Every structure is written in structure tokens, then in C-alpha cells.
């Protein structure tokens, strides 16, 4: 019998993934008709929106590249064989792509198959072995693994805030962006998504509501407490008050907290996530921060976790504050970076 699932169309570049989770053998379900396996466009849109937008875009891009390669080489992309995935993976290795990008491609292919009803296909063992060999050869040739954004320290943060012109709306906005980014251990999406009413001043500092985040799958929301600071440049309450004064003067009493500002000083409706990276890197360069060219918005998030652990904050508290999963390997990487110096075997041996 013809398998209806094999007739499902692959998405074009930029489109949402196909969302057609059909049962294994719908023809054998007594009394069911085609209507029982139909999803409206709005329902498909809601299901697709259940996947974070960044992940959806990345997977759509990877899937488009995979289907184009399959078409060029006379291979079937859905359902693909393990041989096809392994060969495609090998081609990505030959092209010198980053291992993380190749692993994302494999994950995208598997996800698209699962959403189209081909659970468990294609098998990935051969493809992953090819990636493992590729990583080893890169290491032997002097290459490095995934490049990580260097964490921003408190001294670096103060230097970057000092590089802001606090007599201008842009300077005040950038100051708040920097301070909240580190104090919240915030993701770019969380920072640009903040509404003005999501931040309120209380006796001990600020309470910031994160409405949704990467690990908050059901968008239940979480309120993060940010204590008052001890330094006038980096006090979160002072930074928030100064920026609120700018918004009030411009008549923005509701809506997005962080907004773009054009060269004429006009405040726009929102700030884009890509702009956050640019702002943070530019300020790091202007402040002369070490490895400034490698600094990204993630450096603020990494810096918050790093300085907290160095100050003796328990790992579980850091993970909860930064909205990481409790056993997140990312948090453990930041901790190991601190421990390699704090608990160093060669410390105090008399060298």
C-alpha cells in the first residue's frame, strides 16, 4: 500500500517545517476518513510556533540546503536513507563547516523526518562517526572546537559603561542593556522582548519578569530579582531610572523597554536581537576589553554566571537565575573556567 507520508512536501527555504504527525498506518483505523488526518492552516501555524523562532529558522535553512543537495545528487530527501545522511555529512566536512553547524544539520534532518511521520529515520550512527573523525582531524591539524564568547567581568562591564555617553539617549539605553544583560544572565531574545511593565522597582532592587525563554517551553514566565548595585555606573536601579526618564520624555510610557534610536535621536518601537550583538561588541572595542572582537551579547550572560560562581554562588542558584536547565553543560563550562584557576594543582607549590 502506498505510504501517504512519503508524498508530503518538503518546505522551501524560510518556510516553517512540515507539521503532519500522521499515525503509523492510518488506513487501518476503522471508520476514519481523510478529515480525521487533516490540520487547518491555523493549527499548523500554531504547532510550528511551538518551536522557538530561531530554531525554526535555522532548521528551515539546514533542511533547504539538504533537500537541494539531494536533488542535485539524485537522492530522495524524505524519507532519506542513512547512507544519504552520511554522505551529506561527509560533504559538509569536506567543505570545512564548523562541527556545531554539521551537528545542527543532522538534527534538522532528523526533526523534519519526525515531523513528517518518519520517526527514527534516517539512522545517524554513520553520520555521527564521520563527524567524530572530522573533529579529531581538525584538532590534530591545530583547529579548535566551538568558539565561545569570552565572559564579561565586572571590571570589563564598568569599562564598557564608561564608554557610553550617559548624556545621550543612546548612552543611557546601552548602559541599561549592558547591566541588565549581565545581572539577568539574559539571552538576547529575553532582553529585546522586555516590556516596560516587565521591570518594577522594589525595596531591594528590581524585579524583572521574563515572559518566555528557551527553557520555559510553556511560557509560564518567571520573575528574576536584581539587587541594587554598589557602584554608581553599574547599579541596575540607577540605570533603569535613567533610561525610564528618557522614555518618559519621548512619550513611550508603555511597550518595549529597549528600543532602537536613529542618528537623529528619534526613539523607535523596538530593538532587534542582532543589534544587541553589535552594541555589545562595539562598546567592548571602545573600552579596550581583552578579546573584544570575540565579544557578543552572550558574553554578558556568560559573564553573569562566571562572576556569580567566583563570588561563591551555588551552581543550582546560578542555573535558576539564568534560566538554564538544572544540569546544563553550559553552566558547568563556566564553572570549570573559574575552577581551573581557583583550584589549580600548581597553585602555591613554589614555582
N, C-alpha and C positions, 0 to 999 in steps of 0.2 A: 504493500500500500504506500502511496505517495506520502511523504512526510511534509505536512504543511509548513513546518518550521523552516525548512530549507529555502522556502520561497520568500522569506522575509527580506525586505530591502535593507541594505547597509546604509547608514546615514552619510550624507555628504559632509564635507568639511564645514565645521561651525555649527552643524545641527546637533540636536540632542541625541543621546544614544537611543537605539530602538528599545521600547519597553513593551515587550509582548511575552510575558511569562506564561506560555501555554503549558497545559499538563502534558505528561509524557505521551499519552495516546488518547486524544480527545474523541476519536471516532468510536471508542469502546464505551463511552459514558452513555448509558441508556437514557433516551429522551432529550438529550442536549442537542441544540442546534447551533448554527454559526453565531446566533445572537448571544449565546452564553459565553462565547470566547471573544467578544468584541469590546474594545475600550474606546470611549469617545476621545476626541482630540483634547478636551479639557482635562479628562482623567489622566491621559498620557502625559500632559504637561505637568500636572501636579506630581505624578510619580517621578518624572525626570527632575523636578525641582527639589525632590527629597535628597538629591545628591548635591554637595556643595558646588557652587558655580565654577570655582577654579578647577576642581577635579573634573567637572563635566567638560569644560573647555579643553583641558589637557588630554583627556581620553578621546574626545572627538578628533583632536588633531592627530593623535597617535593612530587612531583607527583609520582615518583618512589616508595616512601615509602607508599603513599596512595594506589596505584594500587596493591602493594604487600600485603598490609593488606586486601584489598577487596578480592583478590584471596584466601588468607588463610581462610577468614571467609565466603566464598561462596556468596559474594556480587558483583554486577555489578559496575564497576568504571566509566564507560562512556556510557550513562548518569547515574550518581549516584542519588539516592533519598536523600531528606532532612534527612530522618531517618539514612541513611548510613553516611552522613557527621556528623550528631550529635553524632552518636555512635563512630565514629573515633575520633572526637574531645574529647569526654569523655575519650577515651583510652589514648590519649596524656596527658590529665590532670592527669589520674591515674599514668602515667609514670613519672610525675613530670617535664615535659618540661616547659621551660620558656614561659610565656604568649605571648611574642612577636613572638616566634617560632611557637606557635599554631596558632596565627593570620595569620602568613605568610602561614601556611599550608592551611588554609581556603581560603586565597586569591589565592593561587596556583591552588587549585581545581576549583575555580570559573573561573579563567583565562583560564585554559585548556578546560573547558566546552565551554566557549565563543568562543575560537579559533576553536573549533571543530564544531561550529554551534549551540550549546545548550545555547543560550543567556538566562541569568536569572536563570539558573539551576546549582546546586541544591539550593533550598532556604536555607538561612543561619541563620534565626532567632533563631531556637532551638540551633544550634551550638554556636552562639554568647552568648546566655543566659547561656549556660554551661560554657563558658569561663569567663563570668562575675562572676558567682558563684565561680569559681575556684580562680579568683583573690581575691575575698573577703575572702575566707577561708585562702589563703596564707597570706594576710595582718593580719588577726586575729591571725594567728599562728606565727607572727613575721617576716614573709617574706617581701621582698621589691619588688618594681616594677622593671622596666627595669634598669639595671645598666648603669650609664652614665660615660663616661671617664671624669676625672677631667680636667678643663681647665688649660692650662699653662699660668702663669702670666709672666710679663716682667722679674721680678727677677728670676723666675724659668728658663726662657729661657736663661738668661745670665749665670746662674749656669751651665746649660746643655752645652752651647757653651764653657764655661771654661773647661768642662770635655773633650772636643775634643782636640786632639793633632794636632794643626794647622801647625806643621812642617811636617805632613804626608798628602798624598793624601786623605786618608780616613777621617782624621780630617777636612780637608777643604770641602770635599763633605758633610759631616754630618752637618757642620756649615751652609752651604747654604740650605740644606734640612730643618733644623730647622727654620731658619729665613724666608725662603720663605713660609714654611708651615703656620706660624703664620701670616705673613704680607699679604699673599694672602687669608687667611682663606681657605686654599686649601684642597681639597679631595685627598686621596691617588692616585686615578686614574688620577687626574689632574697633580699632581706632577710628577709621573713617566712617564706621557705622554708628558711632555715638551720637545720640541726640542731646540737645542742650539739657533737656529734663532728665537725662540719664545720670547726671552728676549733681550731687547736692552737698552742701557744706553742713557738717555736724560738729559737735563739740571737739571731737578728737581729730578731725581732718575732713576727708572727702569720702563719700560713698558713691561708687560708680557701678551702675547696672550694665552688665554685658548681656544684651538681649538674646544673642545666639552666638555660638562659637563652634569651632571644628569638632570638639568633643561633646558638645551639647546637641546631640542628634535630634532631640525633640523640642529644641528651642525653649526650654523651661526658663532660661535666664538665671543669672547669678549676680549677686551684689558683692563687690570687692571693696574692702576697707583700705583706704590710703591714709596713713598717719601724716600729721603735719611735719614739715621738714625743719631742720635746724639751720640751714644755710639760706640766706635771702635769695640767691639766684635759683636754687633748685627746690624751694618749698612748693609742694604741689598746690596748696591753698592759695598762695600768692600768685602763682602762675595762672591758676583758674580765674581768680578775681580780675586780674589784669586783662585777660582775654575777654571775659564777660563784659567788661566795661567797653571794649571795642565793639562787641556785638550789639550792645545796647545803643550805642551812639549811631550805629548803622541801621537800627530798627529791626535787627534779627532776634526777636525775643523768643522764638521757637525754632524748631528744625535742627539741622545738623550742627554739631558743636564745632568741628574743624572744617573750614571752608577754604576754597582757593581764593587768591587775591591777585588781581591783574596788576600790570605795571603802573596803572593809574591809581591804585589803591582801592579799587572797587571790589567789594567782597561778594563772591559768588555763592551758589547754593550748596556746593559740596566740594570735598577734596577727594581726588582719585587715589587708589591704592598705589599706583605706580609713582605718583607724585611724592608719596611719603618716602619711598626709597631715594629719590633724587634729593629731597630736602635733607635727609639724614646724612647722605654721603657728602653733599656739598658743605654742610656745616662741619663734618669731620675733617675735610680737607682744609677748610678755612681755619680750623682750630689747631691744625697740625697734629691730629691724633695719629698714633702709630698704626700702620697698615690702613690708612684712611681710604685708599682706593678699593679695599675689600669690604668696607663697612656698608651694611644695608640696614633697613628697618629692623630686620631680625636681630641685629647687634644689640638693640635696646632690650629686646625680650631675653636674649641670651645673657646680657649684662645684668638684668634684674635677678635672674636665677643665680648667676655666679656670685654677685656681691652679697646676696642673701645667705648663700651657703657659707661663704667666707666669714660672715658675721655670726655663724653658729645656728642659723635657722634649720630645723629638721627638714629632711627631704620631703616627707609627706606634706608638710605645710607649704613648701615651695610648689610642689605639684598642684595642690589645690588652688593656691593663689594664682598660678599661671595657667590654670585650666588644662593641665596635662593629665593624661591617664595616670593612675597611681604608680604603675610600673613602667612609665615611659622611658625608653632607652635614651631619649634626647636629654632628659634631665640628668640621667646618670653620666652622660658625656660631660656635661658642665661640671658635675661634682668631681669627676676624675681629673679634670683640668686643674681644679683647686687642690685636690689631694696630692697630685704628683709633686707639688711644691711643699705643701704643709706637712705631709707625712713622708718626706723624701728619705730614702735609705742612707743617703750620703750627707744628710744634714748633721752638723756638729760632730763629724768624725775626725776633724783636724786637718783636712786637706789644705 
